[in-house]
Amino acid sequence: MKNIYERNISSEEAQQGYFLVLKHKLSFFPEEGSTFSVKNGPTKKKAKIESYHCECQGPDKPHEHYFVKWSGLAKGDHLIIKKVTNDQQLYSFRIEENL
């Protein structure tokens, strides 16, 4: 498994203050609801995977969307998260701004 999670931030993510975690990348992070640390430069903060029920593919295909609350994101920002430790407790966070 790759030791990195990347995605481009959508307008909804930027407006609502979170970034989505794709279902096939959930294993990169600790279990849903478990707290982990994210280092952004000299700052370290706590985060956790959360979810909400969705029927965006219709009522016959209900599913969950997974996300991490994170303010200050802008549409088009390129998010890069790397594991710092193997125990899934510390990650580094970097944004490449959409210029």
MIVEX-549251 format. One record per atom (N, C-alpha, C): residue in three letters; chain; x, y, z. Coordinates in Angstrom, 1 decimal. Layout:
REM MIVEX-549251
REC  marfi  zadren       u       v       w
REC    ALA       A       X       Y       Z
...
***
This chain:
REM MIVEX-549251
REC  marfi  zadren       u       v       w
REC    MET       A     0.8    -1.2     0.0
REC    MET       A     0.0     0.0     0.0
REC    MET       A     0.9     1.2     0.0
REC    LYS       A     0.5     2.2    -0.8
REC    LYS       A     1.2     3.5    -0.9
REC    LYS       A     1.1     4.2     0.5
REC    ASN       A     2.1     4.9     0.8
REC    ASN       A     2.2     5.6     2.1
REC    ASN       A     1.8     7.1     2.0
REC    ILE       A     0.8     7.3     1.1
REC    ILE       A     0.4     8.7     0.8
REC    ILE       A    -1.1     8.7     0.4
REC    TYR       A    -1.8     9.8     0.8
REC    TYR       A    -3.2    10.0     0.3
REC    TYR       A    -3.2    11.3    -0.3
REC    GLU       A    -3.7    11.4    -1.6
REC    GLU       A    -3.8    12.7    -2.3
REC    GLU       A    -5.2    12.8    -2.9
REC    ARG       A    -5.6    14.1    -3.0
REC    ARG       A    -6.8    14.4    -3.7
REC    ARG       A    -6.9    15.9    -3.9
REC    ASN       A    -7.7    16.2    -4.9
REC    ASN       A    -8.0    17.6    -5.2
REC    ASN       A    -9.3    18.0    -4.5
REC    ILE       A    -9.3    19.1    -3.9
REC    ILE       A   -10.4    19.5    -3.0
REC    ILE       A   -11.6    20.1    -4.0
REC    SER       A   -12.8    19.6    -3.7
REC    SER       A   -13.9    20.1    -4.5
REC    SER       A   -14.5    21.3    -3.8
REC    SER       A   -15.4    22.0    -4.5
REC    SER       A   -16.0    23.2    -4.0
REC    SER       A   -16.8    22.9    -2.7
REC    GLU       A   -17.5    21.7    -2.7
REC    GLU       A   -18.3    21.3    -1.6
REC    GLU       A   -17.4    21.1    -0.4
REC    GLU       A   -16.3    20.4    -0.6
REC    GLU       A   -15.4    20.1     0.5
REC    GLU       A   -14.9    21.5     1.1
REC    ALA       A   -14.5    22.4     0.2
REC    ALA       A   -13.9    23.7     0.7
REC    ALA       A   -15.0    24.5     1.5
REC    GLN       A   -16.2    24.5     1.0
REC    GLN       A   -17.3    25.2     1.6
REC    GLN       A   -17.7    24.6     2.9
REC    GLN       A   -17.7    23.3     3.0
REC    GLN       A   -18.2    22.6     4.2
REC    GLN       A   -17.0    22.4     5.3
REC    GLY       A   -15.8    22.6     4.9
REC    GLY       A   -14.7    22.4     5.8
REC    GLY       A   -14.3    21.0     6.1
REC    TYR       A   -14.1    20.2     5.1
REC    TYR       A   -13.7    18.8     5.2
REC    TYR       A   -13.0    18.4     4.0
REC    PHE       A   -12.3    17.2     4.0
REC    PHE       A   -11.9    16.5     2.8
REC    PHE       A   -12.4    15.1     2.9
REC    LEU       A   -12.8    14.6     1.7
REC    LEU       A   -13.3    13.2     1.6
REC    LEU       A   -12.2    12.2     1.7
REC    VAL       A   -12.5    11.1     2.2
REC    VAL       A   -11.6     9.9     2.2
REC    VAL       A   -12.3     8.8     1.4
REC    LEU       A   -11.7     8.5     0.2
REC    LEU       A   -12.3     7.5    -0.6
REC    LEU       A   -12.3     6.1     0.1
REC    LYS       A   -13.4     5.4    -0.2
REC    LYS       A   -13.6     4.1     0.5
REC    LYS       A   -12.4     3.2     0.4
REC    HIS       A   -11.9     3.1    -0.8
REC    HIS       A   -10.7     2.2    -1.0
REC    HIS       A    -9.4     2.6    -0.4
REC    LYS       A    -9.4     3.9     0.2
REC    LYS       A    -8.2     4.4     0.9
REC    LYS       A    -8.5     4.4     2.4
REC    LEU       A    -9.6     3.9     2.9
REC    LEU       A    -9.9     4.0     4.4
REC    LEU       A    -8.8     3.3     5.2
REC    SER       A    -8.2     2.2     4.7
REC    SER       A    -7.2     1.5     5.4
REC    SER       A    -5.9     2.2     5.6
REC    PHE       A    -5.7     3.3     4.9
REC    PHE       A    -4.6     4.2     5.1
REC    PHE       A    -4.7     4.9     6.4
REC    PHE       A    -5.9     5.2     6.9
REC    PHE       A    -6.1     5.9     8.1
REC    PHE       A    -6.5     4.9     9.3
REC    PRO       A    -6.5     5.4    10.5
REC    PRO       A    -7.0     4.6    11.6
REC    PRO       A    -8.5     4.4    11.4
REC    GLU       A    -9.1     3.5    12.2
REC    GLU       A   -10.5     3.2    12.1
REC    GLU       A   -11.4     4.4    12.3
REC    GLU       A   -12.5     4.4    11.6
REC    GLU       A   -13.5     5.5    11.8
REC    GLU       A   -13.7     5.8    13.2
REC    GLY       A   -13.7     7.1    13.6
REC    GLY       A   -13.9     7.5    15.0
REC    GLY       A   -12.6     7.6    15.8
REC    SER       A   -11.6     6.9    15.4
REC    SER       A   -10.3     6.9    16.2
REC    SER       A    -9.6     8.2    15.9
REC    THR       A    -9.0     8.8    17.0
REC    THR       A    -8.3    10.0    16.8
REC    THR       A    -6.8     9.8    16.4
REC    PHE       A    -6.3    10.6    15.5
REC    PHE       A    -4.9    10.5    15.1
REC    PHE       A    -4.4    12.0    15.0
REC    SER       A    -3.1    12.1    15.0
REC    SER       A    -2.5    13.4    14.9
REC    SER       A    -2.0    13.8    13.5
REC    VAL       A    -2.2    15.0    13.1
REC    VAL       A    -1.8    15.5    11.8
REC    VAL       A    -0.9    16.7    12.0
REC    LYS       A     0.3    16.6    11.4
REC    LYS       A     1.3    17.6    11.5
REC    LYS       A     1.3    18.5    10.3
REC    ASN       A     1.1    19.8    10.4
REC    ASN       A     1.1    20.7     9.3
REC    ASN       A     2.1    21.8     9.6
REC    GLY       A     3.3    21.6     9.1
REC    GLY       A     4.4    22.4     9.5
REC    GLY       A     4.8    22.2    11.0
REC    PRO       A     4.9    23.3    11.8
REC    PRO       A     5.2    23.2    13.2
REC    PRO       A     4.0    22.9    14.0
REC    THR       A     2.8    22.9    13.4
REC    THR       A     1.5    22.7    14.1
REC    THR       A     1.1    21.3    14.1
REC    LYS       A     0.6    20.8    15.2
REC    LYS       A     0.0    19.4    15.2
REC    LYS       A    -1.4    19.5    15.8
REC    LYS       A    -2.3    18.8    15.1
REC    LYS       A    -3.7    18.8    15.6
REC    LYS       A    -4.3    17.4    15.5
REC    LYS       A    -5.4    17.2    16.2
REC    LYS       A    -6.1    15.9    16.3
REC    LYS       A    -7.1    15.9    15.1
REC    ALA       A    -7.3    14.7    14.6
REC    ALA       A    -8.3    14.6    13.5
REC    ALA       A    -8.9    13.2    13.7
REC    LYS       A   -10.0    12.9    13.0
REC    LYS       A   -10.6    11.6    13.0
REC    LYS       A   -11.4    11.4    11.7
REC    ILE       A   -11.6    10.2    11.3
REC    ILE       A   -12.4     9.8    10.2
REC    ILE       A   -13.9     9.8    10.7
REC    GLU       A   -14.8    10.5    10.0
REC    GLU       A   -16.2    10.5    10.3
REC    GLU       A   -16.9    10.0     9.0
REC    SER       A   -18.2     9.8     9.1
REC    SER       A   -19.0     9.4     7.9
REC    SER       A   -20.4    10.0     8.0
REC    TYR       A   -21.1    10.0     6.9
REC    TYR       A   -22.5    10.4     6.8
REC    TYR       A   -23.2     9.5     5.8
REC    HIS       A   -24.4     9.2     6.0
REC    HIS       A   -25.2     8.4     5.1
REC    HIS       A   -25.6     9.2     3.9
REC    CYS       A   -25.6     8.5     2.7
REC    CYS       A   -25.8     9.2     1.5
REC    CYS       A   -26.6     8.3     0.5
REC    GLU       A   -27.4     9.0    -0.3
REC    GLU       A   -28.2     8.3    -1.4
REC    GLU       A   -28.0     9.0    -2.7
REC    CYS       A   -26.7     9.6    -2.9
REC    CYS       A   -26.5    10.4    -4.1
REC    CYS       A   -26.5     9.5    -5.4
REC    GLN       A   -26.5     8.2    -5.2
REC    GLN       A   -26.6     7.3    -6.4
REC    GLN       A   -28.0     6.7    -6.5
REC    GLY       A   -29.0     7.3    -5.7
REC    GLY       A   -30.3     6.8    -5.7
REC    GLY       A   -30.6     6.1    -4.4
REC    PRO       A   -31.9     6.0    -4.0
REC    PRO       A   -32.4     5.4    -2.8
REC    PRO       A   -32.1     3.9    -2.8
REC    ASP       A   -31.9     3.3    -3.9
REC    ASP       A   -31.6     1.8    -4.0
REC    ASP       A   -30.2     1.5    -3.8
REC    LYS       A   -29.3     2.6    -3.7
REC    LYS       A   -27.9     2.4    -3.5
REC    LYS       A   -27.4     3.2    -2.4
REC    PRO       A   -27.9     3.0    -1.2
REC    PRO       A   -27.4     3.8     0.0
REC    PRO       A   -26.0     3.4     0.3
REC    HIS       A   -25.3     4.4     0.8
REC    HIS       A   -23.9     4.1     1.2
REC    HIS       A   -23.4     5.2     2.1
REC    GLU       A   -22.1     5.1     2.5
REC    GLU       A   -21.5     6.1     3.4
REC    GLU       A   -20.5     6.9     2.7
REC    HIS       A   -20.3     8.2     3.0
REC    HIS       A   -19.2     9.0     2.6
REC    HIS       A   -18.3     9.2     3.8
REC    TYR       A   -17.0     9.1     3.7
REC    TYR       A   -16.1     9.2     4.8
REC    TYR       A   -15.3    10.5     4.6
REC    PHE       A   -15.0    11.2     5.7
REC    PHE       A   -14.4    12.5     5.6
REC    PHE       A   -13.6    12.8     6.9
REC    VAL       A   -12.7    13.9     6.8
REC    VAL       A   -12.0    14.4     7.9
REC    VAL       A   -12.3    15.9     7.9
REC    LYS       A   -12.8    16.5     9.1
REC    LYS       A   -13.0    17.9     9.2
REC    LYS       A   -11.7    18.6     9.1
REC    TRP       A   -11.7    19.7     8.2
REC    TRP       A   -10.4    20.5     8.1
REC    TRP       A   -10.8    21.8     7.4
REC    SER       A   -10.6    22.9     8.2
REC    SER       A   -11.0    24.2     7.7
REC    SER       A    -9.8    24.8     6.9
REC    GLY       A   -10.1    25.8     6.1
REC    GLY       A    -9.1    26.5     5.3
REC    GLY       A    -8.7    25.9     4.0
REC    LEU       A    -9.5    25.0     3.5
REC    LEU       A    -9.3    24.4     2.2
REC    LEU       A   -10.0    25.2     1.1
REC    ALA       A    -9.4    25.3    -0.1
REC    ALA       A   -10.0    26.0    -1.2
REC    ALA       A   -10.2    25.0    -2.3
REC    LYS       A   -11.2    25.3    -3.1
REC    LYS       A   -11.5    24.5    -4.3
REC    LYS       A   -10.2    24.4    -5.2
REC    GLY       A    -9.9    23.2    -5.6
REC    GLY       A    -8.7    23.0    -6.4
REC    GLY       A    -7.4    22.7    -5.7
REC    ASP       A    -7.4    23.0    -4.4
REC    ASP       A    -6.2    22.7    -3.6
REC    ASP       A    -5.9    21.2    -3.7
REC    HIS       A    -4.6    20.9    -3.8
REC    HIS       A    -4.1    19.5    -3.9
REC    HIS       A    -3.6    19.1    -2.5
REC    LEU       A    -4.3    18.2    -1.9
REC    LEU       A    -4.1    17.7    -0.6
REC    LEU       A    -3.1    16.5    -0.6
REC    ILE       A    -2.1    16.6     0.2
REC    ILE       A    -1.1    15.5     0.3
REC    ILE       A    -0.9    15.1     1.8
REC    ILE       A    -1.3    13.9     2.1
REC    ILE       A    -1.1    13.4     3.5
REC    ILE       A    -0.2    12.2     3.4
REC    LYS       A     0.8    12.2     4.3
REC    LYS       A     1.8    11.1     4.4
REC    LYS       A     1.8    10.5     5.8
REC    LYS       A     2.0     9.2     5.9
REC    LYS       A     2.2     8.6     7.2
REC    LYS       A     3.6     8.9     7.7
REC    VAL       A     3.7     9.4     8.9
REC    VAL       A     5.0     9.7     9.5
REC    VAL       A     5.4     8.5    10.3
REC    THR       A     4.5     7.8    10.9
REC    THR       A     4.8     6.6    11.7
REC    THR       A     4.0     5.4    11.2
REC    ASN       A     4.5     4.2    11.4
REC    ASN       A     3.8     3.0    11.0
REC    ASN       A     2.6     2.6    11.8
REC    ASP       A     2.4     3.2    13.0
REC    ASP       A     1.3     2.8    13.9
REC    ASP       A     0.0     3.6    13.6
REC    GLN       A     0.0     4.3    12.5
REC    GLN       A    -1.2     5.1    12.1
REC    GLN       A    -1.6     6.1    13.1
REC    GLN       A    -0.7     6.7    13.8
REC    GLN       A    -1.0     7.8    14.8
REC    GLN       A    -0.5     9.2    14.4
REC    LEU       A     0.4     9.3    13.5
REC    LEU       A     0.9    10.6    13.1
REC    LEU       A     1.1    10.7    11.5
REC    TYR       A     0.5    11.7    11.0
REC    TYR       A     0.5    12.0     9.6
REC    TYR       A     1.0    13.4     9.3
REC    SER       A     1.6    13.6     8.2
REC    SER       A     1.9    15.0     7.8
REC    SER       A     0.9    15.5     6.7
REC    PHE       A     0.7    16.7     6.7
REC    PHE       A    -0.4    17.3     5.9
REC    PHE       A     0.2    18.5     5.1
REC    ARG       A     0.0    18.5     3.8
REC    ARG       A     0.5    19.6     3.0
REC    ARG       A    -0.5    19.9     1.9
REC    ILE       A    -0.6    21.2     1.6
REC    ILE       A    -1.5    21.7     0.5
REC    ILE       A    -0.6    22.3    -0.6
REC    GLU       A    -0.9    21.9    -1.8
REC    GLU       A    -0.4    22.6    -3.0
REC    GLU       A    -1.6    23.4    -3.5
REC    GLU       A    -1.4    24.8    -3.3
REC    GLU       A    -2.6    25.6    -3.6
REC    GLU       A    -2.8    25.7    -5.1
REC    ASN       A    -4.1    25.8    -5.5
REC    ASN       A    -4.5    25.9    -6.8
REC    ASN       A    -4.3    27.4    -7.3
REC    LEU       A    -3.3    27.6    -8.1
REC    LEU       A    -3.0    29.0    -8.5
REC    LEU       A    -3.5    29.3    -9.9
***
